Amino acid sequence: MEPLMERLNHQERENLIAASHRLHVPKNSSVFKEGARADYLYLIHNGSVRIFKSIEPAKDLTIFTRGANDGFGEIGVFGGVNYSNSAKAMQDTELYRIKRETITDILSQNGWLSLHFTRWIAESLEASKAKMRDYIAFGSEGAVASVFVRYANMYGVVTPKGISITEPIMIQDISRHIAVSRETVSRIVNKWKKMGVISSGDKHFQVIDMAYFRKMLACHQCSVENCVL
């Protein structure tokens, strides 16, 4: 999905930045927690942020991740009084924070900018809905397959032997994305290795049989274009 700030022209980006306050968030630090007042919309200058929902103690489900030039907090700011999810920096991150009242005023005075925001939010909701479909409808194995497909879409390089995923994937990261135990994820991944669906080395995976995942997830029935994490 195209990041929010990359949808805007230079002047629109500058206007948003001028209306914001910049802050640094260290890796693994919370930006906001579920239930807190949704007072700010956030834009990411650099770094990355994970948006997640707590399922039970020590278990949470990743709704989406956002990187440089994107934003987050929109569901709380535009949809209610409180944030319905939590946000945490995945690495040292620089943010621009805009007050709810300020961004509301800016959008009310600029119809074209409002259209960009509307499209961005709509695409985000569609992508999140597709992700929840994969996680809920196809069980634990389908949920893990969904993560591999999305990693491949984001970081995959096509080779004669399959799709090499250039970013490292940790079992604990997959577990955190889908709220499934590490033991279950490990068992599924090892099963696929024995079947020849995937291979791995030095924390990097290669998807050898993407058709196996697409069939499992009934991808032919899904019209969402932004199939990413």
VMD Tcl script that draws the C-alpha trace (Angstrom):
set ca {
  {0.00 0.00 0.00}
  {1.35 3.40 -0.94}
  {2.42 5.32 2.20}
  {0.28 8.33 3.08}
  {2.93 11.03 2.65}
  {3.93 9.71 -0.78}
  {0.39 10.37 -1.98}
  {0.72 14.09 -1.27}
  {2.47 16.87 -3.13}
  {5.36 18.81 -1.61}
  {3.23 21.65 -0.25}
  {0.71 19.32 1.36}
  {3.49 17.40 3.10}
  {5.11 20.60 4.32}
  {1.79 21.90 5.68}
  {1.27 18.74 7.71}
  {4.81 18.77 9.07}
  {4.53 22.46 9.99}
  {1.40 21.69 12.01}
  {3.05 18.83 13.91}
  {5.46 18.23 16.76}
  {8.44 15.95 16.15}
  {9.40 13.27 18.65}
  {11.81 10.36 18.96}
  {10.55 6.94 20.04}
  {13.22 4.32 20.99}
  {12.96 0.76 19.72}
  {10.31 -1.35 21.53}
  {8.83 1.74 23.21}
  {5.09 2.35 23.24}
  {3.61 5.20 21.22}
  {0.12 4.71 22.61}
  {-1.85 1.93 24.26}
  {-5.28 0.55 23.51}
  {-7.94 2.51 25.37}
  {-5.92 5.74 25.63}
  {-7.51 8.95 24.36}
  {-7.01 9.30 20.61}
  {-5.59 12.81 20.73}
  {-3.01 12.55 17.95}
  {-2.46 11.37 14.40}
  {1.11 10.21 13.77}
  {3.29 10.47 10.66}
  {6.50 8.44 10.40}
  {9.61 10.35 9.33}
  {11.81 7.25 9.60}
  {11.68 3.91 11.39}
  {8.71 1.56 11.68}
  {5.74 1.00 13.98}
  {3.64 -2.08 14.76}
  {-0.07 -1.61 15.39}
  {-1.54 -4.47 17.39}
  {-4.44 -5.57 19.54}
  {-4.09 -7.46 22.83}
  {-5.85 -10.82 22.78}
  {-4.87 -12.00 26.25}
  {-1.93 -11.45 28.62}
  {1.37 -11.87 26.74}
  {-0.42 -12.48 23.44}
  {-1.34 -9.93 20.80}
  {-2.35 -9.78 17.15}
  {-0.61 -7.48 14.68}
  {-3.15 -5.44 12.73}
  {-0.56 -3.85 10.44}
  {2.93 -2.40 10.36}
  {3.78 1.06 9.03}
  {7.10 2.48 7.85}
  {8.70 5.71 6.65}
  {6.38 8.32 5.08}
  {3.29 6.53 6.33}
  {0.97 7.34 9.22}
  {-1.06 5.67 11.96}
  {-3.59 6.45 14.67}
  {-6.23 7.28 12.09}
  {-8.78 4.75 13.35}
  {-8.83 6.38 16.77}
  {-8.61 10.00 15.60}
  {-11.28 9.72 12.92}
  {-13.35 6.89 14.32}
  {-13.84 7.40 18.05}
  {-12.67 8.88 21.32}
  {-10.04 6.27 22.22}
  {-7.45 4.23 20.34}
  {-8.80 0.73 19.66}
  {-5.28 -0.69 19.17}
  {-1.80 -0.21 20.60}
  {1.28 1.09 18.77}
  {4.94 0.27 19.47}
  {8.15 1.27 17.67}
  {9.83 -1.71 15.97}
  {13.10 0.24 15.74}
  {14.32 3.71 16.73}
  {11.70 5.89 15.10}
  {11.18 9.59 14.39}
  {7.56 10.71 14.33}
  {5.50 13.79 13.59}
  {2.53 14.11 15.94}
  {-0.50 16.20 14.96}
  {-3.32 17.05 17.36}
  {-6.77 15.69 16.54}
  {-8.26 19.19 16.36}
  {-5.47 20.40 14.09}
  {-5.71 17.63 11.53}
  {-9.50 17.94 11.53}
  {-9.24 21.65 10.74}
  {-6.66 21.07 8.00}
  {-8.76 18.43 6.27}
  {-11.96 20.47 6.54}
  {-10.26 23.25 4.57}
  {-8.68 21.08 1.88}
  {-10.96 18.76 -0.03}
  {-8.18 17.22 -2.14}
  {-6.12 16.38 0.94}
  {-9.22 14.90 2.56}
  {-9.66 12.67 -0.50}
  {-6.09 11.38 -0.14}
  {-6.76 10.56 3.52}
  {-10.07 8.87 2.70}
  {-8.47 6.62 0.09}
  {-5.56 5.80 2.39}
  {-7.90 4.81 5.24}
  {-10.17 2.78 2.94}
  {-7.22 0.83 1.50}
  {-5.87 0.22 4.99}
  {-9.19 -1.15 6.19}
  {-9.49 -3.43 3.15}
  {-5.98 -4.78 3.71}
  {-6.66 -5.35 7.41}
  {-9.94 -7.10 6.62}
  {-8.17 -9.45 4.19}
  {-5.54 -10.23 6.80}
  {-8.17 -11.07 9.43}
  {-9.89 -13.30 6.85}
  {-6.69 -15.30 6.42}
  {-6.02 -15.52 10.15}
  {-9.54 -16.58 11.13}
  {-10.86 -18.59 8.19}
  {-7.91 -20.90 7.52}
  {-6.68 -21.87 10.97}
  {-3.16 -21.68 12.35}
  {-1.52 -23.07 9.22}
  {-3.35 -20.58 7.03}
  {-2.37 -17.74 9.33}
  {1.32 -18.66 9.08}
  {0.99 -19.04 5.30}
  {-0.55 -15.58 5.14}
  {2.52 -14.09 6.82}
  {4.85 -15.78 4.33}
  {2.80 -14.57 1.37}
  {2.84 -11.01 2.70}
  {6.57 -11.08 3.44}
  {7.13 -12.37 -0.11}
  {5.02 -9.54 -1.54}
  {6.98 -6.95 0.44}
  {10.53 -8.32 0.33}
  {10.51 -11.13 -2.23}
  {12.96 -11.49 -5.11}
  {12.09 -14.01 -7.82}
  {14.87 -16.54 -8.47}
  {15.01 -19.76 -10.54}
  {14.41 -21.73 -7.33}
  {11.51 -19.67 -6.00}
  {10.97 -16.40 -4.16}
  {13.80 -15.37 -1.85}
  {12.66 -13.16 1.03}
  {15.41 -10.60 1.61}
  {14.32 -9.65 5.14}
  {14.97 -12.11 8.00}
  {11.89 -13.81 9.44}
  {11.96 -14.96 13.05}
  {9.54 -17.57 14.39}
  {8.75 -15.27 17.30}
  {7.86 -12.47 14.85}
  {5.40 -14.70 13.01}
  {3.92 -15.73 16.36}
  {3.49 -12.09 17.32}
  {1.79 -11.26 14.03}
  {-0.90 -13.92 14.32}
  {-1.23 -14.53 18.09}
  {-0.28 -18.20 17.72}
  {2.29 -19.88 19.97}
  {5.91 -20.12 18.85}
  {5.73 -23.89 19.20}
  {2.82 -24.10 16.77}
  {4.50 -21.81 14.25}
  {7.74 -23.81 14.48}
  {5.89 -27.09 13.92}
  {4.13 -25.71 10.82}
  {7.33 -24.23 9.37}
  {9.24 -27.50 9.89}
  {6.41 -29.40 8.20}
  {6.66 -27.15 5.13}
  {10.44 -27.58 5.01}
  {10.04 -31.37 4.92}
  {7.41 -31.01 2.16}
  {9.71 -28.76 0.12}
  {7.32 -25.81 0.20}
  {9.94 -23.53 1.78}
  {13.63 -23.63 2.65}
  {15.72 -21.50 4.98}
  {19.23 -20.47 5.82}
  {20.68 -17.80 8.10}
  {17.18 -16.60 9.14}
  {16.23 -15.98 5.50}
  {13.48 -18.01 3.88}
  {12.80 -18.98 0.31}
  {9.30 -19.85 -0.84}
  {9.69 -22.71 -3.29}
  {6.00 -23.46 -3.86}
  {3.96 -20.24 -3.62}
  {1.04 -22.02 -5.32}
  {0.70 -24.20 -2.21}
  {0.09 -21.11 -0.07}
  {-2.20 -19.42 -2.58}
  {-4.37 -22.52 -2.84}
  {-4.54 -22.87 0.94}
  {-5.64 -19.24 1.32}
  {-8.01 -19.27 -1.68}
  {-6.20 -16.22 -3.04}
  {-8.17 -16.45 -6.30}
  {-11.26 -15.39 -4.32}
  {-9.59 -12.34 -2.77}
  {-9.64 -9.00 -4.64}
  {-7.47 -7.04 -2.20}
  {-4.40 -5.63 -3.97}
  {-2.49 -4.48 -0.86}
  {-1.58 -7.92 0.49}
  {1.14 -6.76 2.89}
  {1.80 -6.79 6.61}
}
mol new
graphics top color blue
foreach p $ca { graphics top sphere $p radius 0.5 }
foreach p [lrange $ca 0 end-1] q [lrange $ca 1 end] { graphics top cylinder $p $q radius 0.2 }
display resetview
